[in-house]
Amino acid sequence: MRKMSMMSLLAAVPLSMCIAQTNGVVVTLTMPGEEMLLLEMTPFSVSVSNGTDRVIPVFKDGDTALLRQIWLDVGARKPYAANWPPAIERRNKIWSFVNTSTESLNPGESFTWTFTFIPVLKLTGFAYHAQATNITAKVLVGDNEWATSATIPFSVCQEDIEGAGLLPKSPVVECLYATTKMKTDIIIRDVKIGNKRYLFTDDGYRIYEIPDGDTPEVLLDVGKGILSVSFKNSKRRVLYNLSQKKGETTEH
């Protein structure tokens, strides 16, 4: 009998997650890892939970939230003034504007913003130019009142930058049809980031960290569009939805 472990809302990878509470408001920042590829597509998320006794206005549209309410405070080694992404800017986050939102969180309610594609590329692009070292998510929840997550290490993989792209140069992991065991045309790559190895789709989505000394076996269920990734030594299995770009882990 297999046991289901806690799954990420974003992907089946062990993610970098930081949680902190400010005056009853809890903010959680979830990143794909402490190091990301420059052109990585794996989503990141910001969650807010209202533990106060008041209603908190929010913009549930992700683009508006990044422009007006969510501040990704990136610590960096190098000043970088050109073309900051809206998420990195603090100056456009004004409570009088947030307070006009028709959407809100009642006491006890939570909401999660999940950011994909353009926001991800803008964040890693900024992190590359500014030589990022860490990141904190801050959500404007009152007049000059910021609820913040904890701070976690964050950078773009230096080897990826210097090598002009780790992803296309990384070894291919064979993907077979689950029923016939014949080779598919899906490309999965074994990418080393720092001292860890990860499975990635060929279009830049991180699937799972490869356990030390283990070898992945990847099978495709065509009807469901699900990749089944097994690790013999660690007795883990990852079920990854190719269209939704997320998955879950099981233990045998």
N, C-alpha and C positions, 0 to 999 in steps of 0.2 A: 504494500500500500504506500502510495507516495504522499508526501506532506507538502502542502503549498506554503511557500515563504512569502513575506511581505513583498509586494511588487511596486515598482515605481510607476507613477502616472505618466512618465515620459519615455522610459526605456528600461530594458532589463539590466542595465549596467549599474554597478555600485556607484552611486552619485555622491558628489560633495554637497552636503546639506548643512545649513546653519539656521538655528532657531533662536530667537530672543524675544523678550517681552518688554514693552514700554507702556507703563501706566495702564495695564490691562489689555493692551493690543499686542498680539503675537504676530510677528512677521517671520516667514520662512523663505529662505533663498535656496533653490535647488539647482545645482550646476552639473553638467556631465562629468566633470572631473576638475582637479586642481590645475591641470594643464589641458589645453584644447589645441586642436589643429587650427591653422590659420583659416582654412576654408571648411571647417567642420559645420555640419547642419543640425547636429543634435540639439533639440530644444532645451531651454532653461525655463524655470518658473519662479514666480513670486506669489506667496500665499499670505493672506491676512485674516486673522481671527479676532472678532470683536468680543473681548471679555469685559467690556465696560457696561454701564447701565444706560448708555446713550446711543442714539442712532448715528452712524458714521457714513457720510456721503462717499460714494466711490464711482469711478468711471469703469464700467465693466468691459468696455471696448479697449483692447490691448494697446492700440496705437495712441488713443487719447490718454490712456493711463500713463504711458511712457513719456508723453509730452507734458502732461499736467500734474500728475500725482505720484509717480514712481521715480525715484532718483537712485540710479545705480552708481554708488560712490566708489570709484576705482582708484586704488592707491597705485602710484606709478613712480618709476625712477626718473623719467624724462618728461619735462613740460611739453605739452602738445596742444596747440591752440587752434589748429585748422580743422574745420568741418567736424566738430564734435557731434555725435549722435544725440538726438533729443533725450534719450534715457540718461546720458551722462551729465546733461545740463541741469543745474539747480534753479537757474534764474526764472524759468518759465513756470515753475511750480508755485502757484499762488492760491492761498486758501479761499479768497473771495470768488475765484473761478470754480474751484472744486466744490464749494458750497452750493453752487447752482445746479449740480447734477441731480437728475430725477431718480437716480439709482442709489441704493444705500445698503448698509449691513445693519440689521437689527442686533441688539444684544444677544450674544451666543451664536451668531451666524459667522460663516467663513466664506472666502472666495479665493480662487486661484487663477492667476493669469499665466497662460502658457505661451511662450514666445518662440516662433519658428522663423526660419529662412532669413528675411532681411534684417530683423532685429539681432539675430544671432551673428550674422556676417558683420554688421556694423559694430557690434560689441567686440568681436575678435579682431577686427581691423583696427579699432581704437587701441585695444590692448597691445597689439603688435607695435604700433607707432609710439605709444606712450611707455612701452616696456612695463606693463602692468605687473603688480606683485600681489594684490589682494582685491577683494570686492565685498561690498556691503550693500544690501537692499534697504532703502528707506522709503516709507510710504507716508504721505502727508495726510494726517487724520484730524487736524485741528489748526487753528490760527498759529502758525509757526511751531506746530507740534508734529514732530517726526517720530513715527514708530519704526524701529530699526531691527534688522536681523543681526545675528552675530557676523563677524568678519571672517572670511575664509581665504586661504591662498588661491590666487588665480593668475594665470599667465598663458601666453601662447608658446607652444613647444618650440624651443630655440632650434632644435635639430630640423624641425619641419620648415622653419624659415630659411635656415642656411642651406638645406638640401633641396629647396625649391619644390617642396611637395612630397611628404612622406607617403600619403595615401596611394598615389598611382605607382609608387616604387615598391610598395610592400608586397610580400608574398600572397598569392591567391590560395584560399582554402576551398577545396573542392566541395561543390554543393550538388547532391544527388536527389533524384525524385524518390519520394518515400516508398512508392509502390514498386517501381521497376529497378531502383538503384542505378539507373542510368544518369549520366552527367547532364545537368541543366546548364542554361546559359547565364545564370545568375552569378555575379562575381562578388565574393566575400573576401575581405582582406584581413590579414594578421598584421596589425600595426603596433609597433613598439613606441610608446611615449614614455620618456624617462626610463625607469627600470621596470615598467609594466607593459603587458601586451593586451591588446583589445581586438575584438572582432568588429569590423566596420563594413557597412554596405559600400558599394563602389561609388555611391553618390554622397558619401560623407556622414552617414548616420552611425553613431556608436551603438553596438548591440550589447556587448558584454565583455567584462574583463576575463581574460584567459587565466585560470589558476596556474600557479607555478608548477612546472613539470607535467602539465596536462596537454592533451591534444584534442581539439574539437572535431566532432563529426556533425556535418550539417545536412539535413534532409528537408526537402520541400514538399508540403502538402498543397498541391496545385489548387484543389477545390476550395480550400479555406484561405489560401494565400499566406500560410503560416510556415515560418522556418522553425524546425526543431533542432536545437543545438545541444548535443550531449557531450559530457566530459566524464570519461570512464573513471579516472582516478579519484576525482572529487565527488563522483556520483551526483552530479547536478545536471539538470536539463533546463534549457531556456526555450520558451515558446515565444517567437517574435513575429508580430503582425506587420507584414511588409507595407501595407497601405496606411495603417495608423501610426507606424513608426514607434511602437511601444511593445512591451512584452512582460512576461512573468517568469519567475524561476520556480522550479520544483526540485525536491530532493527525494531520492528513491529510498 
